[in-house]
Structures are given as C-alpha cells and as structure tokens.
Amino acid sequence: MFQIDLEKPIHVHFMGIGGISMSGLAEILLSKKFPVSGSDAKKTDLTTHLEDLGAKIAYRQCAENISDQIDLVVYTSAIHPDNPEFAKAAEMGIPMLTRAELLGQLMSHYHTSLAISGTHGKTTTTSMLSDILLTADTDPTLSIGGILKTIHSNFRIGAEKYFVTEACEYTNSFLSLYPDVAVILNVDADHLDFFKDLDDIYHSFRKFAENVPAGGNLILAHDIPKRDYLTENLPCKVTTFGFDASADYYAEDITFDALAHPSFTCVCPDGTKLPIVLHVPGQHNVGNALAAIAAAKILGISDQAITAALEAFTGSARRFEYKGKIGGVTIVDDYAHHPTEIAATLTAAKKSNPAKLWCVFQPHTYSRTKALLKDFAKALSLADHVVLTDIYAARETDTLGISSKNLQEEIQALGKPCDYFSTFDEVENFLLENCTQDELLITMGAGDVHKIGESLLGQ
C-alpha cells in the first residue's frame, strides 16, 4: 500500500472531495502544504472553503481531470472501477488509496488517536468527546460525521496530540484504522447491502477491536451481545460502560426533565461520582455520554471539563434538532434511519408528553427497508401518527420490489394511523391540515426529509 509522508508534500487528487469526511482529509493535507485537487458533482460550502484554501476543484468527474502531475488519488466507497477518473488513474498506474486508508495513515501521525464506532450513536458520541476535549483546551484534531455546533463544522485541525474520528463499519472502512482508544457503542443489523448478516457484522467489529494495540484501550457497552466474542484474548485493555453496576463506568439515579433531558450520576472505576446534566433527550444519550466520559477519563481529562462540556452540549445537527414552532406545533428533525435509532428517538420524544406525536419518516435505501421492514413498522408504531415519503435511494436503484406502501401496510396492520404521499408538497399540505396545538412533529431519516419541516417553518 502507498504510504504518505506528511513531511514530503505530493499532489493528491480527491474523487468526491466535497464529502463530509473527504473534505476534512483534504484540508489536513492543504495545511501541510500539499498540492490538492479534486472533483465533485456540485459546488457546496465545503468545496468553496477548500478552494479558498488553495484546492483546485472540477465540478464534473471525467478522465481529463487525471494527469501525470498527480502523485496519489483518494476515493470513497461510492466510486467504482468504471468511474472515468478511477479508470484513468488505474490505466496510468497512479497510486490510489481509499478514504479510510488515508484517514488511518493520517491518524498514525498523532500521539493518541481515538475512533468511535457502533451501528448507532457515533456522531453524537464523537461530538460529546470532541466538546470535552475542546473544553479542556487540548486543541484536538476532529473528524465528525455531522456538523459540531461548537465549531460550526465537521472538521477541525488542531495540534498533533489527539485525533478523534467517527469510525464507520460500512464496506469495512473502519478496518483501515488503528486507534489507540476505540469505542464500540453497539452492534446491530444494518448495511445489509454489504454485510451478509448480523454474524458478519460482528466479525467486522471483532476485527476492528483487534486493531487496537497492546498499549491501547477498547471501550464498549457492558450489555452488548457477544461481548466475550468481541473482547476475548485482545492484547489491549478493555473498559465497559452501561447501566449495570458491574460495568466500569455506569449510570445511577437517572431522571428526566419535561423535555426528556436526562440527569444522572456517573460512577467511575475508582468510585468517583460525577453529576451529569444533559441537554439532549433520551436514555440512549446517557449511554453515549458514558462512553465519552470513559474515553475522556482514560486520557486524563479533568472532571470539571467533562461535566461542563456535557452540560453545555446541545447535540449535533440533525440529532433531535429543534427547528421551530408553527401554530403551536413543535417541529424537530432527526437523522434516525434504522429501527433501533427510531425507537430510541420516539421513546425519548414521548417523555416530553406531547398532545400527539407525529413522525414523518423517509425510508433510506431499498435494501435496508426490505431487510428490516417489520422492525421499521414496530419502531415507527411508537408514534401516534406516521406519515411516509418515498424511499430515499441514496446509492441504490430500485431492483428489490419494495416501496413505502409496503411499510404503510405493516404499520397499519399494527393498528397505527399511517399515511403515504409521493411528494413533499402533499406531505406538507396534510400536516398543515391535521397538526394542532401542543403536538410534536418529527421529520426523520437520513435523506432530505428535513426539508419538509424547514418548508413548513418558512426556513
């Protein structure tokens, strides 16, 4: 594999440079005086920022973008061998790295690297830990899968002591990372367009755990199924977190306020008790906070910085994000797109006791919808009324014979009101006619469903 040397700048070309992770990696290289070029489908705030820093970006992908001046090409899992730039680079024999391979190499240049993995909660936990390190004035380098409100960005270039990143299991990209501290929040059935089944997913998380060096630390949920399989004979230290007193870090005395924001006491391995107040809803965020606390304590961060940062944390963009009110109806947006995430979000929302809980859900990918159809229906039935949009295809094409109407039928079979509309305009008109005072409306999904709430609010 090609090895990059940060002391010897070379010309690096990013295919899909506007991606939320790719743009951050490009920015690191730009900060190290590397000549950077790239391509993407359209100009965005991220690509404009990179251009301001000196990157040369083409807004179409074609073979002409690849020249003999390029020393290395970086690409994402969305790029396939038939892509004209990929094919031209391969023909010319230009070295190529995946996004994850480059990320792994860059992380190795930092004193301590931390990677947050799990089927759910990665962005929130990475953001919590990032805010703790910022509050402690450690000047961390950060790579997050969403916008961190504290820095108004998904990426931050800091000193070379700490590098914190979100670690995604899709296409096994996290197996290119070798973190000093790794977190496994949970393991669930997802990305079944890539993984064969849940056992296959567990196998990948086990491989990820094996990437932690002997002097490192693996932090994982105490109640995670197959915990012994994930941790058996690992050379690194293993630390657990959870809701049971047998975990290394555990929560006790959990209470919720009127907005479902939890407060609790974190009991640490040495018996220290930290009073924690959160301003993000739901018990699942107690677990996320425990994981962030465990990582911070391992780094020697002060209790004062930990408690202050978590109390000030108000979530990441699109994670139970308050959007506004219209006609007495509160509108919230959430990125949840897996049954476990949906159930956690709706359970948290119900603790605020709305007069009625509406969920406008946009299924994400045909493969996930088909594989988890009944699980989606069960999770969504926690809402009082569900409204479905068409499936957001993302990287897929409709070859599986599945649609939102199938999900509607499953939800209705559970006795819950569920409507389906093929356009956002129809959804908005229906909501305007039916939502009333003191009700809570959540737009939910990983696609562009957030536009519905924003349109209703005139944003």
N, C-alpha and C positions, 0 to 999 in steps of 0.2 A: 504494500500500500504506500502511496506517495505520502511523505512526511513533510509538513510545513514547518518552516523555521521563522519565528517572528522577528529574528534579528536580520533576516535576509529577505527584504520585500520582493515579491514577484507579482506579476499581473494575474489577478484572479477574476474569472467571469462567473457570475451567479445566474443560473437559469431559474427565473421566478424570484428575482431579487426583492420584489415587493412583499413577499410573505412575512408574516409577523415574526418568525424566527430567523429567516434568511436575511432580512434587513438588518437585524441586530448583529449577526455574524459579519456582514459586510461592513458595518460601522466599526467593529473592532479592528478589522484589517485596515480600514481607512485611517484609524487613529494611530496605527503602526506604520503609516506612510506607504502602504501597499497600493499600487495602481489597481482600481476596481472598476469593472464594467458589469453590465447585466442586462437582462431583458425581462419584460413583463407585459401583460395584456393591456394595462392602462395605468395612467399617472394617478398616484394617490399622495396623501400627505407623507407617507413613509418614503416613497420614491423621490418626492420633491426634496425631503430632508437629506437623503443620500446624495442627490445631485448638488445640493448646496455644499456638501462636504467634499465634493470632487468626483463622485462616481459618474461614469458615462453610461446612460441607460437608453436602450432601444425599446420602443413600445410595440414591438411585434417580435415573434420568435421566428428566425429564419437562418439559413445556413450562412448567409453573408455576415452575420454577427460574430462568427468564429473566424479568427485569423491566426497567423503564426506568431503574432505578438502576445498571445495568451499562453500563460505557463500552466494554469490549472483551471479546470471547470468544476463548479459545485452545482449539484442538482438535488431536487427533492423527490420524494416517492411518487409525486404526481407526474413526473417526467418519465416517459417511456422511450425505449430504443428507437422507435420510429419518429421521435421528435427531430425536426431538421437540424437543430443545434447539436443535440446529442449525437446524431448520426455523423455530422460533420466532424465533431471533436474526436469521435472514435476513429473515423477514417484518417484523420491527421495524426493520431497517436498522442493526443494531448492528455496528460494525466487527469483523472476525474475522481472526485470524492462525493459521497452523499452529504447532505446537510448534517446528518448525525455524526458522520465520521469526522467532519471538520470541527463540529462542536466538541467532540471528545478530545481531539488534539489540542484545541484552544484551552479547554479546561485543565489539561495537564500542565500548563504553564503557570497555574495559580497554586499558592501554598496549600489551600484547602478548598476542595470542590464539593458541592452538595447538590444532589439530584433528587427531586420529589416525584415519585411515581405512584400509580394507582389508577384504577378504572375511573374513579370519581374523586373530585376534590383537589386535583393537582394545582389548578390555577389559584384557588383560594388559599391553600396551604403555602404555596410558594410565595404568594403575596404577603401573607401574615409573617412568614420568616423574613422576607425582604424588608418589611417595615420595622421589624425588631432590630435587624442589623443596621438599618438607617438611623433608627432612634439611638442606637448605641455608638453612632459615629464611627463605624468600622469601614466606611467607604467601599461597599461591596460592588462587584460586577454582577448584574442581574439579567436573566433571560426568562421572561414570563410569557405564558400563552394567552395573556389578556392585558388590558391596559391597567397598570397600577396607578391609582388615583394620586398617590403621593408624588409621583414623578411625571404624571401625565404621559406615560409611555410604557411600552412593553420591555424596554431595554435600557440598561444603564451601564456605562463604562466607569469603573472605579479603579481602585488600587489592585494590586495583584495578590492580595491576601485571600479574599473569599470570592468564589464564583458560585452563584446559586442559579440553578436551572430547573425548569419543568422537564420531566423525562417521559416521553410518550412511548407506549408499547406498540403502537400501530406499525406494521411492517418490521417489527423488532428493532426499531431505530434506537431504542434505549440500550441495546446491547453493544453499541459503539461507545458508551460512556463508562468510565472507570472512576466513580466518585469516591472521595474519602468518607463521606457520610451520605448514605442512601436512605430514602424513606419509601416504604410500601404502605399506602393508606388502605387499600382494599384490592381484591381481585374478583372480577365479575365477568360474566359472558358479554362480550362486546367485540366489535370489529370482526364479525364472523364472515365477512367477505375475504378476510385474510387468514384468521385462525380457524383450525378445523373444529375445535370445540373448547369447552372450559379447561379440560386437561392440558390441551395445547397451550392455552394462555398461562396456566400455572407453570408449565415447563419454561416458558419465556421469562416469567418473573423469577423463577429459580436461577436461571442463567444470569439475569441481572444482579441478583443477590451475590452470585459468585464473583462478580466483577469488583466487589468491594475488597480492598486489600487487607492484609492481615492486621495492619495497624488502624484500620478504619472501623466504622460503626454502621450497622444496619438497624434502622428504626422501623418497627412495623406494628400494626394493630394486634393487640393481645388476643382478640377474639376472631382473628382471620381464620377461615377454614384452611386446613392443611398447613398450619403454621410450622409444624415439625418438618414437613417436606421442604418448605422454603428455607429453613434455617439449619437443617441437620449438617453437622461437620463443616460448617463455614469457618474460615480462619479468622474472621473479623468478630468484634464484639456485637452482641445482639441486645437491643433495648426495645421494650414494648410499651405501648400506651393503650389506654382504654377506660372502661367504666367498672372494671373489677379491681378490687384491692390487691389482687395478685399481680397486676401489671406494674411495671417500673414507675410509670407516670400515670396516675389515674385521677378521675374527677369525682368529687363528692359534693353533696349539698347543692345540686343543680336546681336553679329556679329560673322562671321566665317572666319578663315584664309584659305589658299589654301589647307590645309589638313582636312578641315571641323571641326577644333577645335574651340569651341565657347569661346568668352569672353562676360561677361555681368556684370551688376550691380545688386547685391542682396540688396533689400530694406527690412530692418528688421522692426519689430513692433514698435520700438522706433524711427523710422525714420533714423537710421544709414544706411549708404550705403557702402557696401563692394564691391570693384572692384575685380572681379573673372576672372582668366585666367585658362582655362582648356587645357590639352593636351591629351584628349580623345574626339573622334568625336561625333557630333550629338546633336540635341536639347534634346533628351531623357536624355543625360547626364547632361544637365542643371537642369532638374528635379531631378535627383539623387543627384546632388551637393546641391540643395536647401534643400532636406531632411536631408542630412548630416550636413549642416550648422545649420538648426533648432535644431537638436539634440545637436550639439556642443554648441550652444548658451544657450540652456537650462541647460547644465552642467557648464556654466560659463567659457568656453574656450575663450581665447583671440582672437580678430580679426586677429592679426598678425599670430598666429598659424594656424588659419583657412585658410587664404588666401595663406600662404606659402605652407601648405600641399597640397591644391588643385592644386596649380600651378605646384608642383613637381610630382603630381600623374600621372602616365602613364598607368593606367589600371591594371586589373588583368589578369592572364594567361587565354588565350582563349577568351578574350573580345576584339575584333577588334585588335588582336595581330599581329604586323608586324613580318613576318617571314623572308623576304628577297626578292631579285630580281634575276630573271633569264631571260636572253635575253631581258632585258628592261621591263619585266612584273613584277609588284609588287604583291607579294603574302601575303595575310592577312588571319588569321584564327579567326573564331568567333563561340561562343557556341550557338548562337541563334537556337532554335528548336521549336518555337511557331510563328504563323503568325505575331503577334504584334511585337515580337522581330526581326523577319526577316525584316519586313517593316521598322522598326527603323534603323536597321543596313544598309540596302541597301539605304535608303534615305540619311543617313549620308555619305555613300560611294560616292554617286552621286555628293555631294557637292565638292568633290575633282576634279571633271571634268576629269575622265579618258577617254582615247580614246574609250574604250569599257569596260563595267563592266560584268565580268563573275562571276557566282555563282555556285559552286559545292556543292550541298545540299544532305545530308544524312538524310532522314526522321527518326524520333525517335519514336518508338513504333507503332504497328499496330492500336491500339485504337485511339491514337491522330491523326494519319494520316487519318483514316476513318472519324472520327467525324468532322475534320476541313479541309477536302480535298479541297473544293472550296476556303476557306480562305488562305490555303497554296499557291494555284495556283495564286491567286490575289497578294499576297505579293511577291512571287518569280518573278512575271512578271515585277517587278521594275528593275530587272537586264536585261541587253541586251541579254544575252545568259545563259541558265540554263543547268547544267549537273547534272543528278540524279544518285545516287548509290542505292543499295538495302536498304530496311528499316532495321535500327538497332533495333533488337528485344528487347534489354535490358531485362526486367523482364518478357516479354510476349512470347507466342508461336503464330504461325500464324494460327488463327482459324477464322479470320474475312473476309477472301476472298479479301484482299486489297493488292496492291503492288505498287511499284514506277511507273509502267507502267500506272496505273490509274491516278496518279498525272501528268505524262508526257502528257497524253491526255488532261487533264484540262488546262495545261499551253499552249499547242499548240492551243487549242480552243480559247485562248485569243490572239492569233496571235504572240506569242513569240517563238523563236527557243528553243527547248528543246531536249536534247539527254539523253538516259539512257544506262548505261553499268552495267553489273553484277559483274565486278571485278574492283579493284582499278588499276590494270595494264592497262586495257583498257581505263580507265578514263585518266590516265597519258599520254598514247600514243596520245589520242585525243587532249589533251591540248597542248602537245609539237608540234603537227602538226598545231594547229589553233590559239593559242595565239600569239600576236605580240607586238611590241614596244609600250610603254606608256599605256598599258592596265592594269586593276586591276583585280586580281583573288582572290576571297574569298572562302575558304573552310568553310563550315557552317554545324553545327549540334552538338548534344550532345554526339555522339558516338566517333568513331575513324577516322572520315573523315580527321582530321588534318594530318594524316599520308601521305595523297596524296601530300599536299604542301611540307611537310618535305622531301619526297622522291624526288620530282622534284628538290629541292634545295640541295640534297645530304646530308641532315642532319641525 
